[in-house]
């Protein structure tokens, strides 16, 4: 599948050539951007919004949750947004259990 190859390319690029990741406004509505956010978090890369402000795991999850809810309410097919949201949520839970202060 072509899209799987494209995502694999971006994942490899993020994991091997990138040191920080910036996301444009409304990135949370894009399956590709949500995938990249998940990869960036998993790779330990710092993430920033279009204005250079950091996006924490919790903040990113919140943005994605709101986008998923809004799109579902509008009857829009979510593709992989929900899948990546579940993946990020499980990482958040693991992080909370490992850090008594919780994920930030």
Secondary structure, DSSP 8 states (H G I E B T S, - for coil): -HHHHHHHHHHHHHHHH-SEEE--TTGGG-HHHHHHHHHHHHTT-EEE-TTS-B--HHHHHHHHHHHHHHHHHTT---TTHHHHHHHHHHHHHHHHHH-TT---
